[in-house]
Amino acid sequence: MVPERMSAVFKKGREFMKKVISVVLSGAMLASIIFTGCSGGETAQTDTSQEGQSTEERDPVTIRFSWWGSQARNDQTQEVVELFEEEYPWITVECEFVGWDQYFDNLSTQIAAGDMPDILQHDYRYLETYVNNGLLLPLDEFVGDQIDLSNVDESYLSGGMVDGETYGISLGMNTFAVEYDETTFKEYGVEVPAQDWTYDDFVDVCRQFKEKGIYGCDLTNFEDWVLYWLRTKGVTLYSQEGKGLGYEDDSLMEELFQMRLDLVKEGLLPTPDVANQASGTEDSLIVRGDAAMVTYWSNATAAVANATENTIKVLPMFGPNADRGAYIKPSMFLSISAQTEHPEECALLIDFFTNNVGANQVMMGERGVPISSEIREALKPDLDATSQAIFDLLDYSKEHSSPIDNPDPEGAGEVVTLLQELEEQVLYEEITPAEAASQFRTEATTILEGK
């Protein structure tokens, strides 16, 4: 990066850190990060531009890599890092990982302290916020050199772009879906629905499982239902042109709050206190055998499958208007911090995750269906039933989905918290769906317009 651009990036980053430091330092402690050096090595303080030098001549470089994930993902990722270090022996990767629920609080604390990891995994929700605050390095200058995207369809890259520049490379493609336990369906004699099923079909399946003594579906993140539901109605949660919400008719949200309440009251979905007993995806009700289905992003299917001996497969979300509601989303990005002293080495790690066959044979699509067509072809012979179902779903979704919404605006995290709080009040009948819809508009608008 040229000095003038780097200076501007750091200036914006410092301004952002001043804004957030008083908020986040009291709430999230770096000590909660599980930290491990994936191999030994001293941190280099020298510039990383070492092109043309042999491996033996290169100065040792250490980069910090941060991600969230289940234990299975953590184990896989460290195995991939070890493969990377074998191929690039002058680079040492220090690994930092926690669960999803802690990750972004910890990352905010690091940002506020000026201590971002060199390379970070992050979510589509935060891309525009990070870019606008000068925290991420544009990646275009590395494409064609350190990062090979020749086997990646442009549609898989657009989600990582802001104002025409690339700031994130997707680790996989993803869609919101219904994971189901095929073993449980067979055991209880319930027919698996067709891919073009409807909400009425979903309710019917849930009722069949209730009669067998288990929940039809687990109660998971309300935000994802909201994003999908509003799209099926031809609107969006967030405005696509400016600040604020993307819909005007509060009866849409009232109807969705009512749907979730009806499902819980009928015993088809668990109450929040039951659902919250799970300590993560690998401890969810579907893994315990207490629910037959769960709504998750498709890449989470692998984590569910790894936690049970049963066969887990995946269906598109139910309709009506499923093609309008569904969209393909980057499962997560790898991005390079604007603060790093070693951008080329970080870019090499991104390329390794994207294009190395051995690395992807370790991960087997756990972070989403790989974006490289060459990697997808290389993995096909080794896919198990779950992975094949995920790959098939993404193929189906390419033909049965609509373009993704713009990245979430600043304040989206607070809006999601508000949604969860209001839904819980609705499900415990402390407020009505109509009251929740009205309150959501008032408070969400205040949050979004205040950013």
Buried (B, 14 or more C-beta within 10 A) or exposed (E): BEEEEBEBBBEBBEEBBEEBBEEBBEEBEBEEBEEEEBBEBEEBEEEBEBEEEEEEEBEEBBBBBBBBBBBBBBEBBBBBBEBBBEEBBBBBBBBBBBBEEBBBBBBBBBBBEEEBBBBBBBBBBBBBBBBBBBBBBBBEBBBEEBBBBEBBEEEBBEBBBBEEBBBBBBBBBBBBBBBBBBBBBEEBEBEEBEBBBBBEBBBBBBEBBBEEEBBBBBBBBBBBBBBBBBBBBEBBBBBEEEBBBBBEEBEBBBBBBBBBBEBBEEEBBBBBEBBEEBEBBBEBBBBBBBBBBBBBBBBBBBBBBBBBEBBBBBBBBBBEBBBBBBBBBBBBBBBBBBBBBBBBBBBBBBBBBBBBEBBBBBBBBBBBBBBBEBBBEBBEEEBEEBBBBBBBBBEBBEEBBBEBBBBBBBBBBBBBEBBBBBBBBBBEEEBBBBBBBBBBBEBBBEBBEEE
